[in-house]
């Protein structure tokens, strides 16, 4: 069963500035065809759009991902209507999530995390993108160009970067699920950050690897570009991943941004 909701919100970037940015959000999650549990969690509430993919099995992965998004949701710096978070603020929240997961699971379970926080800098909206692990954040521009913003923290990504395997071979490599960074477990929980101006017509995609292990970027682009409403795009992406095998949990957030001040 796909869990989803339609959301639309006008976002004001300071108390003395009229709302200029309208966000339309679609989201969904499905356990897929082969997993007994859904260990993914998501938070899709302005200003936070994040997907966590739990690892650990026996419900521990589910605990890790839920604790992660709960920590994001509890943060005052990321509270609804707040658009002043910095990368340092977000890093502190992720450190708190890492600590909570380790305390709850004895560091036997962990979670990836990827997504964006909408922030304001001098009354200009930006995406503050963060990533730990191999969940991903993409941006589809108004011109129709799909770009993967985040870089996977995974063994196969390192092999591709070293020239030992091709990107095509990485899709089927036996170690493709092994991550090199995670929150709550392992030795490296450091996040990477990107700061990108929000362009009018942006469509942001945040997803767990249950989507990208089933669909190539070209297929993702075709679905994102072919659906008008973000919820329809999220539903179609999940359905396509299930049709392609659905070997893992699949979680998707799609966010459209419209800027009233764009010429």
One Martini backbone bead per residue (centre of mass of N, CA, C, O) as a GRO file, in nm:
protein
  263
    1UNK     BB    1   0.095   0.037   0.024
    2UNK     BB    2   0.046   0.371  -0.049
    3UNK     BB    3   0.173   0.654   0.110
    4UNK     BB    4  -0.012   0.964   0.080
    5UNK     BB    5   0.005   1.324  -0.012
    6UNK     BB    6  -0.134   1.643  -0.048
    7UNK     BB    7   0.053   1.954  -0.104
    8UNK     BB    8   0.018   2.308  -0.022
    9UNK     BB    9   0.241   2.607  -0.015
   10UNK     BB   10   0.313   2.913   0.124
   11UNK     BB   11   0.630   3.094   0.129
   12UNK     BB   12   0.782   3.279   0.371
   13UNK     BB   13   1.109   3.454   0.427
   14UNK     BB   14   0.967   3.679   0.603
   15UNK     BB   15   0.777   3.894   0.790
   16UNK     BB   16   0.820   4.140   0.547
   17UNK     BB   17   0.739   3.920   0.327
   18UNK     BB   18   0.584   3.810   0.078
   19UNK     BB   19   0.475   3.548  -0.064
   20UNK     BB   20   0.676   3.373  -0.336
   21UNK     BB   21   0.651   3.061  -0.263
   22UNK     BB   22   0.529   2.762  -0.419
   23UNK     BB   23   0.440   2.448  -0.287
   24UNK     BB   24   0.434   2.112  -0.424
   25UNK     BB   25   0.345   1.789  -0.277
   26UNK     BB   26   0.474   1.453  -0.305
   27UNK     BB   27   0.416   1.119  -0.156
   28UNK     BB   28   0.576   0.787  -0.088
   29UNK     BB   29   0.537   0.437   0.031
   30UNK     BB   30   0.693   0.103  -0.010
   31UNK     BB   31   0.789  -0.232   0.055
   32UNK     BB   32   0.733  -0.408  -0.173
   33UNK     BB   33   0.786  -0.760  -0.278
   34UNK     BB   34   1.032  -0.876  -0.059
   35UNK     BB   35   0.962  -0.722   0.199
   36UNK     BB   36   0.829  -0.732   0.521
   37UNK     BB   37   0.944  -0.444   0.569
   38UNK     BB   38   0.937  -0.091   0.631
   39UNK     BB   39   1.247   0.105   0.667
   40UNK     BB   40   1.121   0.360   0.579
   41UNK     BB   41   1.133   0.726   0.594
   42UNK     BB   42   0.948   1.047   0.616
   43UNK     BB   43   0.976   1.413   0.545
   44UNK     BB   44   0.699   1.637   0.424
   45UNK     BB   45   0.770   1.953   0.561
   46UNK     BB   46   0.777   2.260   0.577
   47UNK     BB   47   1.126   2.273   0.517
   48UNK     BB   48   1.119   1.943   0.500
   49UNK     BB   49   1.284   1.695   0.264
   50UNK     BB   50   1.305   1.357   0.372
   51UNK     BB   51   1.499   1.046   0.344
   52UNK     BB   52   1.493   0.726   0.517
   53UNK     BB   53   1.713   0.428   0.520
   54UNK     BB   54   1.696   0.146   0.680
   55UNK     BB   55   1.928  -0.061   0.879
   56UNK     BB   56   1.913  -0.424   1.021
   57UNK     BB   57   1.659  -0.541   1.080
   58UNK     BB   58   1.428  -0.655   1.296
   59UNK     BB   59   1.321  -0.336   1.310
   60UNK     BB   60   1.580  -0.156   1.338
   61UNK     BB   61   1.565   0.012   1.077
   62UNK     BB   62   1.298   0.145   1.146
   63UNK     BB   63   1.395   0.288   1.399
   64UNK     BB   64   1.618   0.458   1.270
   65UNK     BB   65   1.445   0.619   1.066
   66UNK     BB   66   1.239   0.733   1.269
   67UNK     BB   67   1.440   0.883   1.451
   68UNK     BB   68   1.542   1.069   1.236
   69UNK     BB   69   1.271   1.218   1.160
   70UNK     BB   70   1.202   1.301   1.449
   71UNK     BB   71   1.445   1.487   1.488
   72UNK     BB   72   1.374   1.678   1.262
   73UNK     BB   73   1.082   1.748   1.373
   74UNK     BB   74   1.196   1.861   1.664
   75UNK     BB   75   1.338   2.094   1.542
   76UNK     BB   76   1.360   2.435   1.566
   77UNK     BB   77   1.527   2.497   1.301
   78UNK     BB   78   1.284   2.306   1.140
   79UNK     BB   79   1.036   2.451   1.166
   80UNK     BB   80   0.752   2.550   1.073
   81UNK     BB   81   0.820   2.849   0.889
   82UNK     BB   82   1.127   2.792   0.885
   83UNK     BB   83   1.418   2.966   0.692
   84UNK     BB   84   1.722   2.971   0.880
   85UNK     BB   85   1.892   2.746   0.825
   86UNK     BB   86   2.195   2.575   0.855
   87UNK     BB   87   2.441   2.355   0.814
   88UNK     BB   88   2.504   2.352   1.117
   89UNK     BB   89   2.223   2.291   1.217
   90UNK     BB   90   2.188   2.024   1.059
   91UNK     BB   91   2.433   1.881   1.179
   92UNK     BB   92   2.326   1.877   1.470
   93UNK     BB   93   2.077   1.705   1.408
   94UNK     BB   94   2.236   1.457   1.299
   95UNK     BB   95   2.392   1.405   1.559
   96UNK     BB   96   2.140   1.346   1.726
   97UNK     BB   97   2.040   1.108   1.557
   98UNK     BB   98   2.289   0.932   1.589
   99UNK     BB   99   2.268   0.909   1.898
  100UNK     BB  100   1.981   0.790   1.922
  101UNK     BB  101   2.033   0.532   1.763
  102UNK     BB  102   2.265   0.417   1.932
  103UNK     BB  103   2.104   0.403   2.196
  104UNK     BB  104   1.862   0.217   2.084
  105UNK     BB  105   2.068  -0.013   1.914
  106UNK     BB  106   2.381  -0.032   1.965
  107UNK     BB  107   2.484   0.019   1.663
  108UNK     BB  108   2.308  -0.207   1.478
  109UNK     BB  109   2.176   0.044   1.342
  110UNK     BB  110   2.069   0.232   1.046
  111UNK     BB  111   2.083   0.534   0.825
  112UNK     BB  112   1.990   0.704   0.576
  113UNK     BB  113   2.015   1.045   0.418
  114UNK     BB  114   1.793   1.258   0.217
  115UNK     BB  115   1.775   1.611   0.113
  116UNK     BB  116   1.578   1.912   0.188
  117UNK     BB  117   1.608   2.259   0.285
  118UNK     BB  118   1.428   2.544   0.320
  119UNK     BB  119   1.581   2.863   0.263
  120UNK     BB  120   1.698   3.192   0.371
  121UNK     BB  121   1.882   3.451   0.179
  122UNK     BB  122   1.811   3.758   0.151
  123UNK     BB  123   1.517   3.673   0.034
  124UNK     BB  124   1.637   3.401  -0.081
  125UNK     BB  125   1.584   3.094  -0.210
  126UNK     BB  126   1.699   2.770  -0.081
  127UNK     BB  127   1.873   2.468  -0.112
  128UNK     BB  128   1.948   2.242   0.153
  129UNK     BB  129   2.155   1.981   0.096
  130UNK     BB  130   2.158   1.637   0.217
  131UNK     BB  131   2.402   1.353   0.279
  132UNK     BB  132   2.373   0.995   0.382
  133UNK     BB  133   2.463   0.776   0.158
  134UNK     BB  134   2.226   0.621  -0.107
  135UNK     BB  135   2.044   0.826  -0.113
  136UNK     BB  136   1.852   1.073  -0.314
  137UNK     BB  137   1.900   1.393  -0.497
  138UNK     BB  138   1.705   1.571  -0.732
  139UNK     BB  139   1.692   1.790  -1.033
  140UNK     BB  140   1.430   1.942  -1.220
  141UNK     BB  141   1.418   2.151  -1.461
  142UNK     BB  142   1.238   2.361  -1.661
  143UNK     BB  143   1.420   2.246  -1.914
  144UNK     BB  144   1.457   1.914  -1.847
  145UNK     BB  145   1.695   1.872  -1.638
  146UNK     BB  146   1.859   1.600  -1.485
  147UNK     BB  147   2.003   1.612  -1.148
  148UNK     BB  148   2.242   1.484  -0.940
  149UNK     BB  149   2.334   1.610  -0.641
  150UNK     BB  150   2.419   1.371  -0.505
  151UNK     BB  151   2.657   1.144  -0.341
  152UNK     BB  152   2.737   0.837  -0.305
  153UNK     BB  153   2.786   0.622  -0.012
  154UNK     BB  154   2.965   0.373  -0.176
  155UNK     BB  155   3.133   0.114  -0.308
  156UNK     BB  156   3.051   0.150  -0.610
  157UNK     BB  157   3.124   0.447  -0.631
  158UNK     BB  158   3.427   0.404  -0.580
  159UNK     BB  159   3.469   0.214  -0.823
  160UNK     BB  160   3.386   0.417  -1.038
  161UNK     BB  161   3.591   0.644  -0.963
  162UNK     BB  162   3.839   0.430  -1.011
  163UNK     BB  163   3.761   0.256  -1.283
  164UNK     BB  164   3.667  -0.056  -1.218
  165UNK     BB  165   3.374   0.035  -1.295
  166UNK     BB  166   3.073   0.081  -1.430
  167UNK     BB  167   2.768   0.217  -1.401
  168UNK     BB  168   2.630  -0.038  -1.511
  169UNK     BB  169   2.770  -0.244  -1.319
  170UNK     BB  170   2.662  -0.119  -1.051
  171UNK     BB  171   2.361  -0.223  -1.078
  172UNK     BB  172   2.484  -0.551  -1.038
  173UNK     BB  173   2.647  -0.544  -0.798
  174UNK     BB  174   2.695  -0.725  -0.502
  175UNK     BB  175   2.781  -0.429  -0.344
  176UNK     BB  176   2.543  -0.206  -0.390
  177UNK     BB  177   2.436  -0.197  -0.067
  178UNK     BB  178   2.704  -0.073   0.035
  179UNK     BB  179   2.779   0.152   0.279
  180UNK     BB  180   3.006   0.424   0.406
  181UNK     BB  181   2.754   0.581   0.528
  182UNK     BB  182   2.588   0.645   0.853
  183UNK     BB  183   2.334   0.659   1.079
  184UNK     BB  184   2.408   0.481   1.394
  185UNK     BB  185   2.657   0.353   1.231
  186UNK     BB  186   2.967   0.319   1.240
  187UNK     BB  187   3.235   0.566   1.162
  188UNK     BB  188   3.052   0.731   0.936
  189UNK     BB  189   2.826   1.040   0.964
  190UNK     BB  190   2.893   1.232   0.744
  191UNK     BB  191   2.782   1.508   0.577
  192UNK     BB  192   2.669   1.642   0.284
  193UNK     BB  193   2.666   1.971   0.117
  194UNK     BB  194   2.424   2.190  -0.051
  195UNK     BB  195   2.382   2.514  -0.230
  196UNK     BB  196   2.070   2.613  -0.390
  197UNK     BB  197   1.895   2.787  -0.587
  198UNK     BB  198   1.568   2.863  -0.639
  199UNK     BB  199   1.393   2.775  -0.920
  200UNK     BB  200   1.169   2.830  -1.136
  201UNK     BB  201   1.037   2.498  -1.179
  202UNK     BB  202   1.126   2.319  -0.978
  203UNK     BB  203   1.204   1.960  -0.935
  204UNK     BB  204   1.212   1.758  -0.657
  205UNK     BB  205   1.398   1.454  -0.576
  206UNK     BB  206   1.338   1.208  -0.322
  207UNK     BB  207   1.520   0.891  -0.253
  208UNK     BB  208   1.547   0.569  -0.239
  209UNK     BB  209   1.715   0.280  -0.361
  210UNK     BB  210   1.447   0.138  -0.452
  211UNK     BB  211   1.440   0.314  -0.712
  212UNK     BB  212   1.745   0.324  -0.838
  213UNK     BB  213   1.766   0.001  -0.863
  214UNK     BB  214   1.522  -0.005  -1.093
  215UNK     BB  215   1.584   0.288  -1.213
  216UNK     BB  216   1.681   0.486  -1.444
  217UNK     BB  217   1.728   0.810  -1.513
  218UNK     BB  218   1.561   0.807  -1.777
  219UNK     BB  219   1.303   0.696  -1.643
  220UNK     BB  220   1.267   0.913  -1.431
  221UNK     BB  221   1.242   1.150  -1.625
  222UNK     BB  222   0.990   1.057  -1.781
  223UNK     BB  223   0.803   1.065  -1.531
  224UNK     BB  224   0.849   1.353  -1.424
  225UNK     BB  225   0.776   1.492  -1.709
  226UNK     BB  226   0.475   1.335  -1.737
  227UNK     BB  227   0.387   1.480  -1.463
  228UNK     BB  228   0.221   1.737  -1.312
  229UNK     BB  229   0.180   1.616  -1.036
  230UNK     BB  230   0.365   1.514  -0.771
  231UNK     BB  231   0.183   1.275  -0.684
  232UNK     BB  232   0.177   1.134  -0.958
  233UNK     BB  233   0.483   1.098  -0.973
  234UNK     BB  234   0.522   0.930  -0.718
  235UNK     BB  235   0.331   0.698  -0.794
  236UNK     BB  236   0.471   0.623  -1.067
  237UNK     BB  237   0.748   0.552  -0.954
  238UNK     BB  238   0.661   0.325  -0.765
  239UNK     BB  239   0.520   0.149  -0.978
  240UNK     BB  240   0.772   0.108  -1.158
  241UNK     BB  241   0.951  -0.029  -0.942
  242UNK     BB  242   0.762  -0.269  -0.901
  243UNK     BB  243   0.757  -0.365  -1.199
  244UNK     BB  244   1.087  -0.405  -1.188
  245UNK     BB  245   1.062  -0.580  -0.876
  246UNK     BB  246   1.063  -0.469  -0.581
  247UNK     BB  247   1.330  -0.540  -0.379
  248UNK     BB  248   1.255  -0.278  -0.217
  249UNK     BB  249   1.212  -0.015  -0.061
  250UNK     BB  250   0.992   0.271  -0.148
  251UNK     BB  251   1.083   0.625  -0.161
  252UNK     BB  252   0.900   0.944  -0.224
  253UNK     BB  253   0.978   1.288  -0.317
  254UNK     BB  254   0.788   1.568  -0.456
  255UNK     BB  255   0.893   1.908  -0.552
  256UNK     BB  256   0.737   2.213  -0.625
  257UNK     BB  257   0.850   2.538  -0.760
  258UNK     BB  258   0.702   2.869  -0.732
  259UNK     BB  259   0.785   3.199  -0.850
  260UNK     BB  260   0.633   3.514  -0.831
  261UNK     BB  261   0.912   3.683  -0.919
  262UNK     BB  262   0.929   3.563  -1.182
  263UNK     BB  263   0.960   3.654  -1.524
   0.00000   0.00000   0.00000
